[in-house]
Amino acid sequence: MEKEPFDVIEQILDGNMVQHGPMNDRIYLMKTAPESEENLPQKLIEMAEKHGYSKIFAKIPSSHCDQFLQLGYRVEAIIPGFYNGKEAGCFLGYYLDKSRAEETDRIFCEKCHILALEKKETSHELPEPSLKLRKCEEKDVEEMAAIYQQVFKTYPFPIFDPAYLLQAMSKDVVFFGAESHGEMVALSSAEIDYKSASVEMTDFATLPSWRGKGLAAYLLAVMERFCQAEELKTAYTIARAVSPAINITFSRSGYQWCGRLKNNTQISGCIESMNVWYKKLS
């Protein structure tokens, strides 16, 4: 299966970590450097203009917000206590192409959000007796990559590549799998940032024949227990806004919705809006 070239992740602009490239058609400011310069928001705009990107997505401490907002960045989501349980994390959007801020599927996204909230008090299905939930190991990466290739037409990170999965495992990304009779049928990952004591619950994938059995919820619960043992304070996810199933999973699991990132991420063949959900782990 031929895939588009993936966007690159690099430390630039005074040591800030960004992902950028034509696949997502954006700059994603993933982590700010401890001593970020005040002109960082302008530098990001200049970088986006140079490459012709239509959006900047920035994840920053709330104390840095003013300098971004003054230049026209918009707050799209806020997670209270994101940084070590003390300072809020702001998810900002800046649109160089105004059409990217227009959601053609806005009504459906809102319906999915409302449905997820309505399902909040309902319970998850009981697990299949044959299932075994476990932490993934290096020997699993070929099987993991094959599952991700089956589930997603496109993805914002190169999870179809076993080498990338191995590299991610070495950098505080912990993968978990649901296994039935020795075969992996569902996956997820906890992308840990120990400096902020936060963790992104992400990379959920379930084989088509196993959907509707609540495997994402079981994996999420296992990841939460693991992250609590690691003394992490806040869990969050950036979930497809048009997917009722994944949004219901997080709502049922006690996560709170805190915003939507408009036309933000290349996934399953096109750029989609994403919902942000969070939960306090301690």
Short mmCIF file of the C-alpha atoms (twelve columns), coordinates in Angstrom:
data_MODEL
# 
_entry.id   MODEL 
# 
loop_
_atom_site.group_PDB 
_atom_site.id 
_atom_site.type_symbol 
_atom_site.label_atom_id 
_atom_site.label_alt_id 
_atom_site.label_comp_id 
_atom_site.label_asym_id 
_atom_site.label_seq_id 
_atom_site.Cartn_x 
_atom_site.Cartn_y 
_atom_site.Cartn_z 
_atom_site.pdbx_PDB_model_num 
ATOM 1   C CA . MET A 1   0.000   0.000   0.000  1 
ATOM 2   C CA . GLU A 2   1.599   3.291   -1.129 1 
ATOM 3   C CA . LYS A 3   1.499   6.102   1.413  1 
ATOM 4   C CA . GLU A 4   2.108   9.831   1.122  1 
ATOM 5   C CA . PRO A 5   5.432   11.151  2.482  1 
ATOM 6   C CA . PHE A 6   5.047   11.887  6.168  1 
ATOM 7   C CA . ASP A 7   5.575   15.289  7.749  1 
ATOM 8   C CA . VAL A 8   8.860   15.751  9.570  1 
ATOM 9   C CA . ILE A 9   9.414   16.341  13.289 1 
ATOM 10  C CA . GLU A 10  12.345  18.539  14.196 1 
ATOM 11  C CA . GLN A 11  13.621  20.995  16.762 1 
ATOM 12  C CA . ILE A 12  13.755  24.430  15.184 1 
ATOM 13  C CA . LEU A 13  12.999  28.039  16.047 1 
ATOM 14  C CA . ASP A 14  15.099  28.293  19.207 1 
ATOM 15  C CA . GLY A 15  14.678  24.643  20.204 1 
ATOM 16  C CA . ASN A 16  10.907  24.303  19.898 1 
ATOM 17  C CA . MET A 17  9.659   20.929  18.627 1 
ATOM 18  C CA . VAL A 18  7.429   21.093  15.569 1 
ATOM 19  C CA . GLN A 19  5.922   18.718  13.062 1 
ATOM 20  C CA . HIS A 20  5.379   20.179  9.607  1 
ATOM 21  C CA . GLY A 21  4.860   19.167  6.021  1 
ATOM 22  C CA . PRO A 22  2.392   18.974  3.120  1 
ATOM 23  C CA . MET A 23  0.570   15.855  4.327  1 
ATOM 24  C CA . ASN A 24  -1.228  17.699  7.154  1 
ATOM 25  C CA . ASP A 25  -0.617  21.014  5.361  1 
ATOM 26  C CA . ARG A 26  0.276   22.685  8.641  1 
ATOM 27  C CA . ILE A 27  2.847   23.429  11.308 1 
ATOM 28  C CA . TYR A 28  2.183   21.681  14.641 1 
ATOM 29  C CA . LEU A 29  4.028   23.242  17.567 1 
ATOM 30  C CA . MET A 30  4.234   20.153  19.775 1 
ATOM 31  C CA . LYS A 31  6.482   21.419  22.593 1 
ATOM 32  C CA . THR A 32  7.775   24.871  23.411 1 
ATOM 33  C CA . ALA A 33  11.368  25.355  24.494 1 
ATOM 34  C CA . PRO A 34  11.858  26.493  28.115 1 
ATOM 35  C CA . GLU A 35  13.102  29.904  26.966 1 
ATOM 36  C CA . SER A 36  10.972  30.461  23.867 1 
ATOM 37  C CA . GLU A 37  11.422  33.916  22.394 1 
ATOM 38  C CA . GLU A 38  8.485   36.307  22.414 1 
ATOM 39  C CA . ASN A 39  8.523   36.472  18.615 1 
ATOM 40  C CA . LEU A 40  7.859   32.713  18.265 1 
ATOM 41  C CA . PRO A 41  4.250   33.248  17.059 1 
ATOM 42  C CA . GLN A 42  5.490   35.512  14.246 1 
ATOM 43  C CA . LYS A 43  8.309   33.121  13.335 1 
ATOM 44  C CA . LEU A 44  5.785   30.298  12.970 1 
ATOM 45  C CA . ILE A 45  3.665   32.444  10.659 1 
ATOM 46  C CA . GLU A 46  6.717   33.304  8.548  1 
ATOM 47  C CA . MET A 47  7.666   29.626  8.364  1 
ATOM 48  C CA . ALA A 48  4.123   28.663  7.314  1 
ATOM 49  C CA . GLU A 49  4.079   31.371  4.644  1 
ATOM 50  C CA . LYS A 50  7.438   30.207  3.313  1 
ATOM 51  C CA . HIS A 51  6.215   26.610  2.906  1 
ATOM 52  C CA . GLY A 52  2.692   27.516  1.810  1 
ATOM 53  C CA . TYR A 53  0.941   25.791  4.729  1 
ATOM 54  C CA . SER A 54  -2.702  26.691  5.422  1 
ATOM 55  C CA . LYS A 55  -2.754  26.203  9.223  1 
ATOM 56  C CA . ILE A 56  -0.623  26.478  12.348 1 
ATOM 57  C CA . PHE A 57  -1.635  24.311  15.321 1 
ATOM 58  C CA . ALA A 58  0.115   25.224  18.575 1 
ATOM 59  C CA . LYS A 59  0.011   23.458  21.957 1 
ATOM 60  C CA . ILE A 60  1.312   25.923  24.540 1 
ATOM 61  C CA . PRO A 61  1.162   26.877  28.254 1 
ATOM 62  C CA . SER A 62  -1.592  29.384  29.024 1 
ATOM 63  C CA . SER A 63  1.043   31.878  30.214 1 
ATOM 64  C CA . HIS A 64  2.269   32.149  26.590 1 
ATOM 65  C CA . CYS A 65  -1.179  32.748  25.103 1 
ATOM 66  C CA . ASP A 66  -1.305  36.527  24.916 1 
ATOM 67  C CA . GLN A 67  1.600   36.870  22.502 1 
ATOM 68  C CA . PHE A 68  -0.113  34.376  20.158 1 
ATOM 69  C CA . LEU A 69  -3.626  35.830  20.447 1 
ATOM 70  C CA . GLN A 70  -2.366  39.323  19.625 1 
ATOM 71  C CA . LEU A 71  -1.318  38.046  16.196 1 
ATOM 72  C CA . GLY A 72  -4.646  36.401  15.395 1 
ATOM 73  C CA . TYR A 73  -4.246  32.865  16.752 1 
ATOM 74  C CA . ARG A 74  -7.523  31.407  18.103 1 
ATOM 75  C CA . VAL A 75  -8.064  29.241  21.165 1 
ATOM 76  C CA . GLU A 76  -9.669  25.978  19.990 1 
ATOM 77  C CA . ALA A 77  -9.334  23.905  23.188 1 
ATOM 78  C CA . ILE A 78  -8.101  24.344  26.770 1 
ATOM 79  C CA . ILE A 79  -7.035  21.565  29.172 1 
ATOM 80  C CA . PRO A 80  -6.938  22.740  32.823 1 
ATOM 81  C CA . GLY A 81  -3.790  21.746  34.726 1 
ATOM 82  C CA . PHE A 82  -2.160  20.275  31.615 1 
ATOM 83  C CA . TYR A 83  1.330   21.182  32.780 1 
ATOM 84  C CA . ASN A 84  2.105   19.300  36.007 1 
ATOM 85  C CA . GLY A 85  -1.457  19.719  37.216 1 
ATOM 86  C CA . LYS A 86  -0.895  23.455  37.636 1 
ATOM 87  C CA . GLU A 87  -0.960  25.419  34.385 1 
ATOM 88  C CA . ALA A 88  -3.546  25.052  31.648 1 
ATOM 89  C CA . GLY A 89  -2.580  23.928  28.173 1 
ATOM 90  C CA . CYS A 90  -4.005  25.914  25.258 1 
ATOM 91  C CA . PHE A 91  -4.513  24.424  21.807 1 
ATOM 92  C CA . LEU A 92  -4.423  27.265  19.273 1 
ATOM 93  C CA . GLY A 93  -5.166  27.542  15.584 1 
ATOM 94  C CA . TYR A 94  -3.939  30.100  13.068 1 
ATOM 95  C CA . TYR A 95  -5.372  29.995  9.541  1 
ATOM 96  C CA . LEU A 96  -3.328  31.316  6.658  1 
ATOM 97  C CA . ASP A 97  -6.061  30.099  4.298  1 
ATOM 98  C CA . LYS A 98  -9.381  31.241  5.728  1 
ATOM 99  C CA . SER A 99  -11.257 28.446  3.947  1 
ATOM 100 C CA . ARG A 100 -9.503  25.918  6.192  1 
ATOM 101 C CA . ALA A 101 -11.336 27.389  9.191  1 
ATOM 102 C CA . GLU A 102 -14.684 26.560  7.550  1 
ATOM 103 C CA . GLU A 103 -15.967 23.111  8.548  1 
ATOM 104 C CA . THR A 104 -18.165 21.577  5.861  1 
ATOM 105 C CA . ASP A 105 -19.056 18.760  8.297  1 
ATOM 106 C CA . ARG A 106 -19.653 21.029  11.315 1 
ATOM 107 C CA . ILE A 107 -23.236 19.839  11.918 1 
ATOM 108 C CA . PHE A 108 -22.213 16.164  11.904 1 
ATOM 109 C CA . CYS A 109 -19.265 16.900  14.223 1 
ATOM 110 C CA . GLU A 110 -21.634 18.581  16.668 1 
ATOM 111 C CA . LYS A 111 -24.070 15.662  16.487 1 
ATOM 112 C CA . CYS A 112 -21.249 13.241  17.340 1 
ATOM 113 C CA . HIS A 113 -20.271 15.423  20.292 1 
ATOM 114 C CA . ILE A 114 -23.841 15.565  21.598 1 
ATOM 115 C CA . LEU A 115 -24.254 11.790  21.161 1 
ATOM 116 C CA . ALA A 116 -21.044 11.167  23.120 1 
ATOM 117 C CA . LEU A 117 -22.310 13.323  25.987 1 
ATOM 118 C CA . GLU A 118 -25.676 11.545  25.962 1 
ATOM 119 C CA . LYS A 119 -23.890 8.179   26.256 1 
ATOM 120 C CA . LYS A 120 -21.739 9.358   29.174 1 
ATOM 121 C CA . GLU A 121 -23.655 7.443   31.851 1 
ATOM 122 C CA . THR A 122 -24.030 4.224   29.846 1 
ATOM 123 C CA . SER A 123 -21.708 1.295   30.471 1 
ATOM 124 C CA . HIS A 124 -19.108 -0.435  28.326 1 
ATOM 125 C CA . GLU A 125 -19.681 -3.958  27.041 1 
ATOM 126 C CA . LEU A 126 -18.104 -6.829  28.983 1 
ATOM 127 C CA . PRO A 127 -14.824 -8.049  27.457 1 
ATOM 128 C CA . GLU A 128 -14.598 -11.167 25.323 1 
ATOM 129 C CA . PRO A 129 -13.334 -14.124 27.431 1 
ATOM 130 C CA . SER A 130 -10.589 -14.850 24.895 1 
ATOM 131 C CA . LEU A 131 -9.038  -11.391 25.135 1 
ATOM 132 C CA . LYS A 132 -5.662  -10.702 26.671 1 
ATOM 133 C CA . LEU A 133 -4.639  -7.067  27.186 1 
ATOM 134 C CA . ARG A 134 -0.911  -6.434  27.366 1 
ATOM 135 C CA . LYS A 135 1.901   -3.995  26.748 1 
ATOM 136 C CA . CYS A 136 3.369   -4.370  23.257 1 
ATOM 137 C CA . GLU A 137 6.985   -5.411  22.787 1 
ATOM 138 C CA . GLU A 138 9.581   -4.867  20.103 1 
ATOM 139 C CA . LYS A 139 8.783   -8.266  18.578 1 
ATOM 140 C CA . ASP A 140 5.223   -7.069  17.874 1 
ATOM 141 C CA . VAL A 141 6.031   -4.143  15.571 1 
ATOM 142 C CA . GLU A 142 5.521   -5.985  12.263 1 
ATOM 143 C CA . GLU A 143 2.072   -7.165  13.338 1 
ATOM 144 C CA . MET A 144 1.263   -3.715  14.743 1 
ATOM 145 C CA . ALA A 145 2.202   -1.962  11.505 1 
ATOM 146 C CA . ALA A 146 0.044   -4.401  9.523  1 
ATOM 147 C CA . ILE A 147 -2.983  -3.626  11.711 1 
ATOM 148 C CA . TYR A 148 -2.522  0.123   11.310 1 
ATOM 149 C CA . GLN A 149 -2.284  -0.321  7.530  1 
ATOM 150 C CA . GLN A 150 -5.592  -2.203  7.523  1 
ATOM 151 C CA . VAL A 151 -7.406  0.350   9.674  1 
ATOM 152 C CA . PHE A 152 -6.200  3.706   8.317  1 
ATOM 153 C CA . LYS A 153 -5.909  4.902   4.733  1 
ATOM 154 C CA . THR A 154 -3.727  7.790   5.944  1 
ATOM 155 C CA . TYR A 155 -2.397  8.838   9.348  1 
ATOM 156 C CA . PRO A 156 -0.584  11.948  10.644 1 
ATOM 157 C CA . PHE A 157 2.430   9.926   11.855 1 
ATOM 158 C CA . PRO A 158 4.174   6.967   10.113 1 
ATOM 159 C CA . ILE A 159 2.676   4.190   12.238 1 
ATOM 160 C CA . PHE A 160 2.613   1.926   9.165  1 
ATOM 161 C CA . ASP A 161 6.398   1.619   9.448  1 
ATOM 162 C CA . PRO A 162 7.771   -0.931  11.963 1 
ATOM 163 C CA . ALA A 163 10.970  1.121   12.244 1 
ATOM 164 C CA . TYR A 164 8.970   4.154   13.344 1 
ATOM 165 C CA . LEU A 165 7.115   2.078   15.947 1 
ATOM 166 C CA . LEU A 166 10.437  0.843   17.331 1 
ATOM 167 C CA . GLN A 167 11.731  4.395   17.492 1 
ATOM 168 C CA . ALA A 168 8.547   5.583   19.228 1 
ATOM 169 C CA . MET A 169 8.872   2.818   21.843 1 
ATOM 170 C CA . SER A 170 12.326  4.156   22.699 1 
ATOM 171 C CA . LYS A 171 10.943  7.671   23.267 1 
ATOM 172 C CA . ASP A 172 8.306   7.326   25.989 1 
ATOM 173 C CA . VAL A 173 5.524   5.998   23.741 1 
ATOM 174 C CA . VAL A 174 4.045   2.842   25.268 1 
ATOM 175 C CA . PHE A 175 1.864   0.702   23.008 1 
ATOM 176 C CA . PHE A 176 -0.815  -1.686  24.259 1 
ATOM 177 C CA . GLY A 177 -2.630  -4.441  22.448 1 
ATOM 178 C CA . ALA A 178 -5.696  -6.629  22.740 1 
ATOM 179 C CA . GLU A 179 -4.805  -10.187 21.794 1 
ATOM 180 C CA . SER A 180 -7.133  -13.094 20.995 1 
ATOM 181 C CA . HIS A 181 -5.720  -16.629 20.700 1 
ATOM 182 C CA . GLY A 182 -2.240  -15.216 20.106 1 
ATOM 183 C CA . GLU A 183 -3.238  -12.705 17.431 1 
ATOM 184 C CA . MET A 184 -3.367  -8.943  17.932 1 
ATOM 185 C CA . VAL A 185 -6.799  -7.489  17.136 1 
ATOM 186 C CA . ALA A 186 -6.643  -3.943  18.549 1 
ATOM 187 C CA . LEU A 187 -3.993  -1.387  19.494 1 
ATOM 188 C CA . SER A 188 -3.503  1.922   21.288 1 
ATOM 189 C CA . SER A 189 -0.664  3.975   22.703 1 
ATOM 190 C CA . ALA A 190 0.168   6.250   25.617 1 
ATOM 191 C CA . GLU A 191 2.446   9.071   24.455 1 
ATOM 192 C CA . ILE A 192 4.010   10.250  27.699 1 
ATOM 193 C CA . ASP A 193 5.526   13.642  28.478 1 
ATOM 194 C CA . TYR A 194 7.126   13.251  31.893 1 
ATOM 195 C CA . LYS A 195 8.119   16.923  32.065 1 
ATOM 196 C CA . SER A 196 4.493   18.065  32.016 1 
ATOM 197 C CA . ALA A 197 3.165   14.894  33.705 1 
ATOM 198 C CA . SER A 198 0.690   14.537  30.844 1 
ATOM 199 C CA . VAL A 199 -0.084  11.703  28.461 1 
ATOM 200 C CA . GLU A 200 -1.845  11.572  25.125 1 
ATOM 201 C CA . MET A 201 -4.034  8.483   24.673 1 
ATOM 202 C CA . THR A 202 -3.821  7.854   20.964 1 
ATOM 203 C CA . ASP A 203 -3.255  5.492   18.014 1 
ATOM 204 C CA . PHE A 204 -6.429  3.465   18.658 1 
ATOM 205 C CA . ALA A 205 -7.066  0.869   15.964 1 
ATOM 206 C CA . THR A 206 -9.374  -2.164  15.934 1 
ATOM 207 C CA . LEU A 207 -9.586  -4.728  13.145 1 
ATOM 208 C CA . PRO A 208 -12.947 -4.498  11.327 1 
ATOM 209 C CA . SER A 209 -14.109 -7.949  12.480 1 
ATOM 210 C CA . TRP A 210 -13.616 -6.922  16.135 1 
ATOM 211 C CA . ARG A 211 -15.357 -3.555  16.110 1 
ATOM 212 C CA . GLY A 212 -18.342 -2.937  18.338 1 
ATOM 213 C CA . LYS A 213 -16.901 -4.974  21.212 1 
ATOM 214 C CA . GLY A 214 -15.512 -2.057  23.228 1 
ATOM 215 C CA . LEU A 215 -11.832 -2.918  22.775 1 
ATOM 216 C CA . ALA A 216 -10.781 0.748   22.799 1 
ATOM 217 C CA . ALA A 217 -12.361 1.180   26.222 1 
ATOM 218 C CA . TYR A 218 -10.519 -1.856  27.653 1 
ATOM 219 C CA . LEU A 219 -7.209  -0.591  26.280 1 
ATOM 220 C CA . LEU A 220 -7.888  2.897   27.613 1 
ATOM 221 C CA . ALA A 221 -8.511  1.542   31.112 1 
ATOM 222 C CA . VAL A 222 -5.262  -0.456  31.019 1 
ATOM 223 C CA . MET A 223 -3.339  2.615   29.854 1 
ATOM 224 C CA . GLU A 224 -4.840  4.745   32.610 1 
ATOM 225 C CA . ARG A 225 -3.711  2.290   35.287 1 
ATOM 226 C CA . PHE A 226 -0.224  2.243   33.786 1 
ATOM 227 C CA . CYS A 227 -0.060  6.047   33.684 1 
ATOM 228 C CA . GLN A 228 -1.331  6.413   37.244 1 
ATOM 229 C CA . ALA A 229 1.493   4.114   38.372 1 
ATOM 230 C CA . GLU A 230 3.878   6.457   36.521 1 
ATOM 231 C CA . GLU A 231 2.417   9.357   38.574 1 
ATOM 232 C CA . LEU A 232 1.131   11.230  35.538 1 
ATOM 233 C CA . LYS A 233 -1.505  13.848  36.289 1 
ATOM 234 C CA . THR A 234 -3.487  14.478  33.105 1 
ATOM 235 C CA . ALA A 235 -4.595  12.231  30.253 1 
ATOM 236 C CA . TYR A 236 -6.002  13.610  27.019 1 
ATOM 237 C CA . THR A 237 -6.822  12.621  23.483 1 
ATOM 238 C CA . ILE A 238 -7.199  14.292  20.103 1 
ATOM 239 C CA . ALA A 239 -9.996  12.211  18.566 1 
ATOM 240 C CA . ARG A 240 -11.678 12.263  15.162 1 
ATOM 241 C CA . ALA A 241 -14.691 14.535  15.514 1 
ATOM 242 C CA . VAL A 242 -16.674 12.532  12.945 1 
ATOM 243 C CA . SER A 243 -16.225 9.196   14.759 1 
ATOM 244 C CA . PRO A 244 -19.111 8.515   17.173 1 
ATOM 245 C CA . ALA A 245 -17.458 5.365   18.571 1 
ATOM 246 C CA . ILE A 246 -14.181 6.878   19.788 1 
ATOM 247 C CA . ASN A 247 -15.889 9.966   21.240 1 
ATOM 248 C CA . ILE A 248 -18.399 7.791   23.096 1 
ATOM 249 C CA . THR A 249 -15.509 5.696   24.446 1 
ATOM 250 C CA . PHE A 250 -13.854 8.723   26.038 1 
ATOM 251 C CA . SER A 251 -17.107 10.219  27.303 1 
ATOM 252 C CA . ARG A 252 -18.091 6.926   28.971 1 
ATOM 253 C CA . SER A 253 -14.620 6.675   30.486 1 
ATOM 254 C CA . GLY A 254 -14.991 9.941   32.382 1 
ATOM 255 C CA . TYR A 255 -13.206 12.315  30.014 1 
ATOM 256 C CA . GLN A 256 -14.404 15.885  29.555 1 
ATOM 257 C CA . TRP A 257 -14.725 17.546  26.167 1 
ATOM 258 C CA . CYS A 258 -12.797 20.825  25.970 1 
ATOM 259 C CA . GLY A 259 -12.826 21.906  22.333 1 
ATOM 260 C CA . ARG A 260 -12.566 21.037  18.661 1 
ATOM 261 C CA . LEU A 261 -9.579  21.608  16.369 1 
ATOM 262 C CA . LYS A 262 -10.954 22.668  12.994 1 
ATOM 263 C CA . ASN A 263 -9.749  20.819  9.888  1 
ATOM 264 C CA . ASN A 264 -6.635  19.847  11.772 1 
ATOM 265 C CA . THR A 265 -5.369  16.371  10.955 1 
ATOM 266 C CA . GLN A 266 -4.817  14.150  7.906  1 
ATOM 267 C CA . ILE A 267 -6.401  10.816  8.809  1 
ATOM 268 C CA . SER A 268 -8.306  8.135   6.918  1 
ATOM 269 C CA . GLY A 269 -7.847  9.850   3.582  1 
ATOM 270 C CA . CYS A 270 -8.588  13.508  4.271  1 
ATOM 271 C CA . ILE A 271 -8.028  16.379  6.699  1 
ATOM 272 C CA . GLU A 272 -10.547 16.175  9.554  1 
ATOM 273 C CA . SER A 273 -11.572 18.167  12.608 1 
ATOM 274 C CA . MET A 274 -10.571 16.669  15.946 1 
ATOM 275 C CA . ASN A 275 -12.184 16.724  19.403 1 
ATOM 276 C CA . VAL A 276 -10.052 17.202  22.514 1 
ATOM 277 C CA . TRP A 277 -11.024 15.279  25.670 1 
ATOM 278 C CA . TYR A 278 -9.159  15.181  29.004 1 
ATOM 279 C CA . LYS A 279 -9.232  13.464  32.397 1 
ATOM 280 C CA . LYS A 280 -7.423  14.006  35.675 1 
ATOM 281 C CA . LEU A 281 -5.503  10.882  36.683 1 
ATOM 282 C CA . SER A 282 -4.575  12.037  40.187 1 
# 
